Amino acid sequence: METTIFLTDILYDEPNEKTKAAIEEARTAKEEETFATVDTLMKALMK
């Protein structure tokens, strides 16, 4: 039996609890930091 996965199955699947928590954290973030360049973003991520 062959299993077929459609893109819509991936796009419209219900996110798990960890993903829901991360989305909520991003939506309610008090400290929004912006980066002028990709280099400054990467330097901040490497800390």
N, CA, C and O atoms as a Tinker XYZ file with bonds, in Angstrom:
   188  protein
     1  N      0.841000   -1.181000    0.000000    73     2
     2  CA     0.000000    0.000000    0.000000    64     1     3
     3  C      0.888000    1.246000    0.000000    63     2     4     5
     4  O      1.807000    1.352000    0.812000    81     3
     5  N      0.624000    2.166000   -0.886000    73     3     6
     6  CA     1.417000    3.377000   -1.017000    64     5     7
     7  C      0.800000    4.510000   -0.200000    63     6     8     9
     8  O     -0.416000    4.699000   -0.208000    81     7
     9  N      1.641000    5.257000    0.499000    73     7    10
    10  CA     1.179000    6.400000    1.273000    64     9    11
    11  C      1.490000    7.662000    0.500000    63    10    12    13
    12  O      2.625000    7.868000    0.070000    81    11
    13  N      0.493000    8.507000    0.320000    73    11    14
    14  CA     0.672000    9.761000   -0.383000    64    13    15
    15  C      0.438000   10.911000    0.584000    63    14    16    17
    16  O     -0.569000   10.948000    1.291000    81    15
    17  N      1.376000   11.846000    0.607000    73    15    18
    18  CA     1.239000   13.029000    1.443000    64    17    19
    19  C      1.045000   14.225000    0.515000    63    18    20    21
    20  O      1.857000   14.476000   -0.376000    81    19
    21  N     -0.026000   14.944000    0.737000    73    19    22
    22  CA    -0.314000   16.124000   -0.063000    64    21    23
    23  C      0.161000   17.366000    0.672000    63    22    24    25
    24  O      0.201000   17.386000    1.902000    81    23
    25  N      0.517000   18.393000   -0.069000    73    23    26
    26  CA     0.965000   19.641000    0.528000    64    25    27
    27  C     -0.099000   20.195000    1.472000    63    26    28    29
    28  O      0.237000   20.752000    2.517000    81    27
    29  N     -1.352000   20.054000    1.125000    73    27    30
    30  CA    -2.417000   20.560000    1.997000    64    29    31
    31  C     -2.442000   19.828000    3.330000    63    30    32    33
    32  O     -2.851000   20.407000    4.337000    81    31
    33  N     -2.019000   18.581000    3.362000    73    31    34
    34  CA    -1.940000   17.841000    4.620000    64    33    35
    35  C     -0.908000   18.476000    5.548000    63    34    36    37
    36  O     -1.090000   18.492000    6.765000    81    35
    37  N      0.152000   18.989000    4.985000    73    35    38
    38  CA     1.206000   19.608000    5.771000    64    37    39
    39  C      0.816000   21.032000    6.174000    63    38    40    41
    40  O      1.014000   21.428000    7.322000    81    39
    41  N      0.269000   21.790000    5.244000    73    39    42
    42  CA    -0.042000   23.190000    5.497000    64    41    43
    43  C     -1.181000   23.388000    6.487000    63    42    44    45
    44  O     -1.171000   24.363000    7.238000    81    43
    45  N     -2.138000   22.514000    6.508000    73    43    46
    46  CA    -3.336000   22.728000    7.307000    64    45    47
    47  C     -3.437000   21.797000    8.503000    63    46    48    49
    48  O     -4.511000   21.647000    9.086000    81    47
    49  N     -2.338000   21.177000    8.868000    73    47    50
    50  CA    -2.325000   20.302000   10.025000    64    49    51
    51  C     -2.301000   21.156000   11.294000    63    50    52    53
    52  O     -1.718000   22.240000   11.297000    81    51
    53  N     -2.913000   20.689000   12.342000    73    51    54
    54  CA    -2.948000   21.401000   13.620000    64    53    55
    55  C     -1.542000   21.379000   14.243000    63    54    56    57
    56  O     -0.943000   20.310000   14.363000    81    55
    57  N     -1.008000   22.551000   14.641000    73    55    58
    58  CA     0.317000   22.569000   15.257000    64    57    59
    59  C      0.302000   21.911000   16.637000    63    58    60    61
    60  O     -0.723000   21.906000   17.319000    81    59
    61  N      1.445000   21.357000   17.041000    73    59    62
    62  CA     1.521000   20.730000   18.361000    64    61    63
    63  C      1.623000   21.809000   19.443000    63    62    64    65
    64  O      1.723000   22.997000   19.136000    81    63
    65  N      1.598000   21.391000   20.697000    73    63    66
    66  CA     1.586000   22.338000   21.818000    64    65    67
    67  C      2.852000   23.191000   21.873000    63    66    68    69
    68  O      2.781000   24.378000   22.190000    81    67
    69  N      3.993000   22.607000   21.572000    73    67    70
    70  CA     5.257000   23.355000   21.595000    64    69    71
    71  C      5.237000   24.456000   20.535000    63    70    72    73
    72  O      5.684000   25.576000   20.785000    81    71
    73  N      4.721000   24.134000   19.362000    73    71    74
    74  CA     4.633000   25.124000   18.289000    64    73    75
    75  C      3.645000   26.223000   18.651000    63    74    76    77
    76  O      3.909000   27.402000   18.415000    81    75
    77  N      2.506000   25.840000   19.224000    73    75    78
    78  CA     1.510000   26.837000   19.657000    64    77    79
    79  C      2.108000   27.789000   20.687000    63    78    80    81
    80  O      1.873000   28.996000   20.627000    81    79
    81  N      2.881000   27.253000   21.630000    73    79    82
    82  CA     3.505000   28.092000   22.656000    64    81    83
    83  C      4.514000   29.050000   22.040000    63    82    84    85
    84  O      4.582000   30.212000   22.439000    81    83
    85  N      5.299000   28.581000   21.072000    73    83    86
    86  CA     6.289000   29.436000   20.412000    64    85    87
    87  C      5.612000   30.555000   19.618000    63    86    88    89
    88  O      6.087000   31.691000   19.609000    81    87
    89  N      4.517000   30.232000   18.964000    73    87    90
    90  CA     3.768000   31.242000   18.204000    64    89    91
    91  C      3.211000   32.296000   19.147000    63    90    92    93
    92  O      3.299000   33.491000   18.865000    81    91
    93  N      2.643000   31.864000   20.257000    73    91    94
    94  CA     2.078000   32.796000   21.235000    64    93    95
    95  C      3.170000   33.680000   21.841000    63    94    96    97
    96  O      2.963000   34.875000   22.048000    81    95
    97  N      4.312000   33.097000   22.119000    73    95    98
    98  CA     5.438000   33.871000   22.664000    64    97    99
    99  C      5.884000   34.938000   21.669000    63    98   100   101
   100  O      6.162000   36.073000   22.055000    81    99
   101  N      5.951000   34.580000   20.408000    73    99   102
   102  CA     6.356000   35.546000   19.375000    64   101   103
   103  C      5.330000   36.658000   19.221000    63   102   104   105
   104  O      5.695000   37.815000   19.013000    81   103
   105  N      4.069000   36.321000   19.320000    73   103   106
   106  CA     3.002000   37.328000   19.175000    64   105   107
   107  C      2.991000   38.318000   20.330000    63   106   108   109
   108  O      2.674000   39.491000   20.135000    81   107
   109  N      3.334000   37.861000   21.529000    73   107   110
   110  CA     3.226000   38.709000   22.714000    64   109   111
   111  C      4.562000   39.251000   23.183000    63   110   112   113
   112  O      4.653000   39.783000   24.289000    81   111
   113  N      5.591000   39.133000   22.376000    73   111   114
   114  CA     6.938000   39.568000   22.768000    64   113   115
   115  C      6.936000   41.054000   23.112000    63   114   116   117
   116  O      6.445000   41.884000   22.346000    81   115
   117  N      7.487000   41.366000   24.263000    73   115   118
   118  CA     7.583000   42.760000   24.698000    64   117   119
   119  C      8.838000   43.423000   24.140000    63   118   120   121
   120  O      8.831000   44.608000   23.806000    81   119
   121  N      9.899000   42.655000   24.046000    73   119   122
   122  CA    11.158000   43.192000   23.538000    64   121   123
   123  C     11.315000   42.810000   22.074000    63   122   124   125
   124  O     11.781000   41.718000   21.748000    81   123
   125  N     10.925000   43.710000   21.215000    73   123   126
   126  CA    11.064000   43.457000   19.789000    64   125   127
   127  C     12.389000   44.047000   19.319000    63   126   128   129
   128  O     12.597000   45.259000   19.375000    81   127
   129  N     13.260000   43.197000   18.867000    73   127   130
   130  CA    14.567000   43.640000   18.398000    64   129   131
   131  C     14.592000   43.536000   16.881000    63   130   132   133
   132  O     14.194000   42.516000   16.317000    81   131
   133  N     15.055000   44.581000   16.226000    73   131   134
   134  CA    15.191000   44.544000   14.777000    64   133   135
   135  C     16.672000   44.603000   14.425000    63   134   136   137
   136  O     17.489000   45.096000   15.202000    81   135
   137  N     16.997000   44.106000   13.268000    73   135   138
   138  CA    18.377000   44.028000   12.825000    64   137   139
   139  C     18.502000   44.708000   11.468000    63   138   140   141
   140  O     17.702000   44.483000   10.560000    81   139
   141  N     19.523000   45.544000   11.358000    73   139   142
   142  CA    19.733000   46.306000   10.125000    64   141   143
   143  C     20.230000   45.422000    8.993000    63   142   144   145
   144  O     19.919000   45.653000    7.824000    81   143
   145  N     21.010000   44.401000    9.355000    73   143   146
   146  CA    21.569000   43.527000    8.332000    64   145   147
   147  C     21.517000   42.083000    8.802000    63   146   148   149
   148  O     21.307000   41.803000    9.982000    81   147
   149  N     21.707000   41.196000    7.879000    73   147   150
   150  CA    21.769000   39.771000    8.218000    64   149   151
   151  C     22.985000   39.513000    9.103000    63   150   152   153
   152  O     22.932000   38.673000   10.002000    81   151
   153  N     24.066000   40.222000    8.858000    73   151   154
   154  CA    25.271000   40.044000    9.672000    64   153   155
   155  C     25.005000   40.360000   11.136000    63   154   156   157
   156  O     25.435000   39.608000   12.011000    81   155
   157  N     24.308000   41.453000   11.423000    73   155   158
   158  CA    24.022000   41.783000   12.817000    64   157   159
   159  C     23.068000   40.766000   13.444000    63   158   160   161
   160  O     23.175000   40.461000   14.632000    81   159
   161  N     22.157000   40.255000   12.663000    73   159   162
   162  CA    21.274000   39.188000   13.154000    64   161   163
   163  C     22.077000   37.959000   13.510000    63   162   164   165
   164  O     21.898000   37.392000   14.588000    81   163
   165  N     22.961000   37.536000   12.620000    73   163   166
   166  CA    23.765000   36.342000   12.862000    64   165   167
   167  C     24.678000   36.508000   14.067000    63   166   168   169
   168  O     24.868000   35.566000   14.836000    81   167
   169  N     25.241000   37.690000   14.238000    73   167   170
   170  CA    26.094000   37.939000   15.408000    64   169   171
   171  C     25.277000   37.827000   16.694000    63   170   172   173
   172  O     25.756000   37.275000   17.685000    81   171
   173  N     24.052000   38.344000   16.686000    73   171   174
   174  CA    23.198000   38.255000   17.865000    64   173   175
   175  C     22.805000   36.808000   18.159000    63   174   176   177
   176  O     22.724000   36.409000   19.321000    81   175
   177  N     22.564000   36.033000   17.121000    73   175   178
   178  CA    22.189000   34.634000   17.310000    64   177   179
   179  C     23.351000   33.788000   17.811000    63   178   180   181
   180  O     23.140000   32.774000   18.476000    81   179
   181  N     24.565000   34.195000   17.499000    73   179   182
   182  CA    25.745000   33.425000   17.895000    64   181   183
   183  C     26.137000   33.669000   19.355000    63   182   184   185
   184  O     26.985000   32.956000   19.890000    81   183
   185  N     25.537000   34.655000   19.996000    73   183   186
   186  CA    25.869000   34.964000   21.409000    64   185   187
   187  C     25.433000   33.849000   22.315000    63   186   188
   188  O     25.626000   33.927000   23.528000    81   187
